């Protein structure tokens, strides 16, 4: 069993890790150069890859409004342990592009989950640990639930975010609805125009509102905002929220999968889930409410002092979650969860 602490790493390894960006840092760590792969979901996916080609694969999936650079300090922690790490830009972000102009710019959960599996096919990865946060949680949830034979482990912030569309209009309590204000702004033409005119400003506002006390730097925001220069970024963001609220149809190519996801399939692979305590939109839980969705070994944690962007704010913790899931048994049986990450 690994010890899940930076203190357990050798001094020479700790000294080689990229520094976490602070207020005095001019250049936050950046994942470059990129690779590219054409996929069966009609994308040219831009992704970063590091680590030995024969290592156990880990795919890290970012959220909104973020980029692959959220994982810049997680990657070396994984590669030094022998993992092959793959960090793709989601459709609509960075240099990931659509191969055809007529492909629907859909960000529905069925499309996003399919993109992960299609990338694995394109770069010849048979199985991988899937790890994500925010939108990335939707991606890894879908991929792990529908394609468990491709998943060697599942790490997810906020546990389970696969949506049943029949409940899309069932309201939450007023305070919870108010925290989701931007979901509803993006349903409007005014919201679309606002996002298009100032995507960086929207990111700043959402970071400030959705992560209590996160003192991010302007340099990190500037770096992340380069991922929003994708010509499909606005359409993808709008479609994600409009589709989840039934104000935009899905891509007919994913109709069967979309219907299957409405049943909220369980995740049978070994999983580590966590709730950051300083995330506003999804308040922390002890994991019991989502336990019914996990039929394999699962450990759940609350992360004190961490907001929505877990891999950037707590890279050691995120890496430790991956180490922890890799130490769980592949199926049922006796297992012991670490006391903390």
C-alpha positions, 0 to 999 in steps of 0.5 A, spaced: 500 500 500 502 506 498 503 512 503 499 518 500 503 524 502 508 528 499 512 527 505 513 519 503 516 521 496 524 521 496 527 528 496 530 528 489 523 527 487 520 532 491 525 537 488 523 536 481 516 537 481 513 543 478 512 549 483 505 550 485 503 557 482 502 562 487 501 570 487 508 571 486 509 566 480 510 569 473 509 563 469 504 557 472 506 550 469 504 549 462 502 542 459 506 542 452 507 540 447 501 537 444 499 531 440 493 530 436 489 524 434 483 524 429 477 520 432 471 516 430 467 522 434 469 526 428 474 530 432 481 532 432 483 531 439 489 535 442 492 532 448 498 532 452 502 525 454 507 524 458 510 518 462 513 511 459 509 508 453 508 501 456 506 504 463 499 503 466 495 509 463 491 514 466 486 519 463 485 526 466 479 530 464 478 537 465 472 541 467 469 548 465 471 554 465 478 550 465 484 547 461 488 541 461 493 546 465 489 544 471 493 538 471 500 541 470 502 539 477 499 532 477 502 529 471 509 529 474 507 526 480 504 520 476 509 519 471 515 519 476 511 513 479 511 510 472 504 512 469 503 513 462 499 520 463 494 523 457 490 529 458 486 531 452 482 538 451 475 537 451 471 538 445 470 546 444 477 547 448 484 549 446 486 546 440 481 540 439 477 541 433 471 538 429 473 535 423 467 537 419 463 544 419 456 540 419 457 536 425 453 538 431 456 542 436 453 538 442 456 537 449 451 532 451 453 527 456 453 522 451 458 525 446 463 527 452 463 520 454 464 517 447 469 522 446 474 519 451 473 512 449 474 514 441 480 517 443 483 511 447 481 507 440 485 512 436 491 512 440 491 504 442 490 505 449 486 498 451 484 500 458 486 506 463 484 509 470 479 515 468 480 521 473 476 528 472 472 534 476 467 538 474 465 537 466 470 532 467 466 528 472 461 527 467 465 524 462 469 519 466 462 517 470 459 516 463 465 512 460 466 508 466 459 506 467 458 504 459 465 501 458 467 498 464 471 493 460 476 500 458 476 502 465 482 500 470 479 505 475 475 511 476 476 517 480 471 523 480 470 529 484 462 530 486 462 522 485 456 521 480 453 527 475 450 522 470 443 526 468 436 523 468 433 528 463 426 526 466 428 530 472 431 536 469 426 540 470 425 538 478 427 544 482 432 544 487 431 548 494 432 556 492 439 557 495 441 551 491 438 554 484 441 561 486 448 558 486 447 555 479 445 562 476 449 561 470 446 555 468 440 559 466 443 566 464 446 561 458 439 559 456 438 566 453 441 570 447 444 575 452 448 570 456 451 567 449 453 574 447 456 575 454 460 569 454 462 570 447 464 577 448 468 576 454 470 568 456 476 570 460 471 575 464 466 569 465 472 564 468 474 570 473 467 571 475 465 563 476 472 562 479 471 567 484 464 565 486 464 557 485 471 556 490 471 559 496 477 563 498 481 561 492 487 566 491 488 564 483 493 568 480 492 573 474 498 569 470 494 562 471 487 565 469 491 568 462 494 561 461 487 558 462 483 563 458 487 561 451 483 554 451 477 559 450 480 561 444 477 555 440 472 557 435 467 552 438 468 554 445 461 558 446 457 553 442 459 547 446 459 551 453 452 553 451 450 547 449 452 543 455 447 547 459 442 548 454 442 540 453 442 539 461 436 543 462 432 541 455 433 547 451 437 544 446 436 537 443 442 532 443 446 530 437 441 524 433 448 520 433 448 519 440 440 518 441 441 511 443 446 512 448 443 518 451 437 514 452 441 509 456 444 514 460 437 517 463 437 510 467 443 512 470 447 506 470 451 504 475 459 504 476 462 497 477 469 499 477 473 500 483 472 508 484 475 513 489 470 519 489 471 526 493 467 532 495 472 539 495 469 543 502 470 549 498 466 548 492 459 552 492 455 549 487 456 542 489 456 542 497 460 537 500 457 530 502 459 524 506 458 520 499 452 516 502 447 519 497 450 517 491 453 510 494 447 506 490 451 508 483 457 504 485 457 497 485 464 496 485 469 497 491 469 505 492 472 510 497 469 517 498 473 523 501 471 530 503 477 535 502 478 541 506 480 547 504 479 545 497 475 549 491 472 546 485 479 546 481 481 540 485 487 538 481 490 545 481 489 547 488 491 540 491 495 536 486 498 531 491 491 530 493 488 529 486 494 524 485 493 520 491 486 519 489 489 515 483 494 512 487 489 510 492 484 507 486 490 503 483 490 500 490 483 497 491 481 490 488 479 490 481 472 487 484 469 486 490 472 483 496 476 486 502 479 492 502 480 498 506 480 505 504 485 510 506 484 515 512 485 521 508 488 523 501 
